[in-house]
Amino acid sequence: MKKQMLTALAVLAFSAAASAQMYGVVSAGVSKHDIDCTGAATCDDSGSAFKLLGGYKFMPNLAGEVGYFDFGKAKATGGGASLDAKTTAFGLGVAYHLDFSPTWTGVGRLGVARVKTKLNAGFGGLTASDSDNNTALYGGLGVGYRLSSTVTIDGAWDFTKSKYNKNGVDESWNVNAFSVGVTFGF
């Protein structure tokens, strides 16, 4: 009986330690595209953004992460024409986690992402769309307030570069996302 109790305690301790190593992040907010709208009658360079991340802490402060980022879209119109530019990214990187106090945390992210830029154009009832994929660096900074040992409310800034280089068009611009979300350990 004593041996079974020790085995059960060891399994529980290992499970608790392992679960504290893995985490997920879900957040939503607004995006900002630093896109050149010269000549457009209207230019809306902000939109909705969200991200989904999964991470594993292989050291107390250092983690590997994989994630999906939706940086929303920018829209320009003028002369009967419209153009939407939407940016999404799938990334792989590292995150450095730091506790400022028992309740306040911080995180810095850096990685490589496969960034997809999708353009939708319209003129006189005709529409066309095309997309381009590029590899770019991404980064992010965040601050969080710990609600429990496994749940944190976060505010974050994430960024990368959107690029379209096809069909005689070579444009690139910075995209930013400002979001509020939840980090949870499991």
C-alpha positions in Angstrom: 0.0 0.0 0.0 2.8 2.4 0.9 4.6 1.7 -2.4 1.3 2.4 -4.4 0.8 5.7 -2.5 4.4 6.8 -3.3 3.9 5.8 -7.0 0.6 7.8 -7.1 2.2 10.8 -5.5 5.1 10.6 -8.0 2.7 10.4 -10.9 0.7 13.4 -9.6 3.9 15.5 -9.1 5.2 14.6 -12.6 1.8 15.5 -14.1 1.6 18.8 -12.3 5.2 19.7 -13.4 4.5 18.6 -17.0 1.2 20.5 -17.2 2.9 23.7 -16.0 5.2 23.4 -19.0 2.6 23.6 -21.7 0.4 26.6 -22.4 -2.0 28.1 -24.9 -2.7 31.7 -25.8 -6.0 33.1 -27.3 -6.3 36.8 -28.0 -8.2 39.3 -30.1 -7.9 43.0 -30.9 -7.2 45.5 -33.6 -4.7 45.6 -36.4 -2.8 48.4 -38.1 -1.3 48.1 -41.6 1.4 50.6 -42.5 0.3 50.5 -46.1 0.8 53.3 -48.7 -2.6 54.6 -49.8 -1.4 57.4 -51.9 -4.0 58.4 -54.5 -6.9 56.5 -52.7 -10.0 58.5 -51.9 -10.4 56.5 -48.7 -8.0 54.3 -46.8 -8.9 52.1 -43.8 -5.6 50.7 -42.6 -7.0 49.1 -39.4 -9.1 45.9 -38.9 -9.7 43.1 -36.5 -6.9 40.8 -35.4 -6.6 37.5 -33.4 -3.9 34.9 -32.6 -3.8 31.4 -31.4 -0.5 30.1 -29.9 0.7 26.9 -28.2 3.9 26.8 -26.3 6.2 24.5 -24.3 8.6 25.8 -21.6 11.7 23.8 -21.9 13.4 26.1 -19.4 11.7 28.2 -16.6 11.8 31.4 -18.7 12.3 30.1 -22.3 9.7 28.4 -24.5 9.2 27.2 -28.0 5.9 28.3 -29.6 3.9 27.6 -32.7 1.0 29.9 -33.7 -1.5 31.4 -36.1 -1.8 35.2 -36.5 -4.6 37.0 -38.3 -3.6 40.6 -38.8 -6.9 41.6 -40.4 -7.1 43.7 -43.5 -6.6 47.1 -44.9 -9.0 48.6 -47.6 -8.5 51.4 -50.1 -11.1 52.8 -52.5 -11.1 55.5 -55.2 -12.4 56.2 -58.7 -14.8 53.2 -58.6 -12.1 50.8 -57.6 -11.4 49.0 -54.3 -8.5 47.0 -53.0 -8.4 44.8 -49.8 -5.2 43.5 -48.4 -5.5 40.7 -45.8 -2.5 39.3 -43.9 -2.3 36.0 -42.0 0.8 34.2 -40.7 1.7 30.8 -39.3 4.8 31.1 -37.2 7.4 29.1 -35.2 9.6 30.8 -32.6 10.8 31.3 -29.1 9.3 33.2 -26.2 11.1 34.6 -23.2 8.8 34.8 -20.1 9.6 37.0 -17.1 7.8 37.4 -13.8 7.8 41.1 -12.7 6.1 40.2 -9.4 3.9 37.4 -8.1 1.0 38.7 -10.2 2.5 40.6 -13.2 4.3 38.8 -16.0 5.9 39.8 -19.3 6.8 38.0 -22.5 8.9 38.7 -25.6 8.5 36.7 -28.8 10.7 36.2 -31.9 10.3 33.8 -34.7 9.9 33.0 -38.4 6.5 33.1 -40.0 5.0 32.0 -43.3 3.1 35.2 -44.1 0.2 35.1 -46.6 -0.9 38.3 -48.2 -4.2 38.1 -50.0 -5.4 41.0 -52.3 -9.0 41.4 -53.5 -9.6 44.0 -56.1 -12.8 45.3 -57.6 -13.7 47.7 -60.4 -17.0 48.3 -62.2 -18.6 45.0 -61.0 -15.5 42.9 -61.8 -13.5 41.3 -59.0 -10.2 39.5 -58.8 -8.1 38.1 -56.0 -4.6 36.7 -55.7 -2.3 35.9 -52.8 1.4 35.7 -52.2 3.3 33.8 -49.5 6.6 35.0 -48.0 8.8 34.1 -45.1 9.4 36.9 -42.6 10.4 37.5 -39.0 7.7 38.2 -36.5 7.9 39.5 -33.0 5.8 40.5 -30.0 5.8 41.9 -26.6 3.2 41.4 -23.9 2.3 42.0 -20.3 0.0 39.9 -18.2 -1.8 39.8 -14.9 -1.9 36.3 -13.3 -5.4 35.3 -12.1 -4.2 31.9 -10.9 -1.2 29.6 -11.3 -2.5 28.6 -14.8 -4.5 31.6 -16.1 -3.2 35.0 -17.1 -5.0 37.9 -18.7 -2.6 39.5 -21.3 -2.2 42.6 -23.4 0.1 42.2 -26.4 1.6 43.8 -29.5 2.6 41.4 -32.4 4.2 42.4 -35.7 5.5 41.2 -39.0 5.9 42.3 -42.6 3.3 41.7 -45.3 4.6 41.4 -48.9 3.0 41.0 -52.3 5.5 40.4 -55.2 3.7 39.0 -58.2 2.2 40.2 -61.5 4.4 43.2 -61.8 3.5 44.5 -58.3 6.2 44.6 -55.6 4.8 46.0 -52.4 5.5 45.4 -48.7 4.4 47.0 -45.5 4.5 46.4 -41.7 1.5 44.9 -40.0 0.8 45.2 -36.2 -1.8 43.7 -33.9 -2.7 45.0 -30.5 -4.7 42.4 -28.6 -6.1 41.3 -25.2 -6.3 37.7 -24.4 -5.8 34.8 -22.1 -2.8 32.5 -21.5 -3.7 29.2 -19.8 -1.4 26.4 -18.7 -2.4 22.8 -19.1 
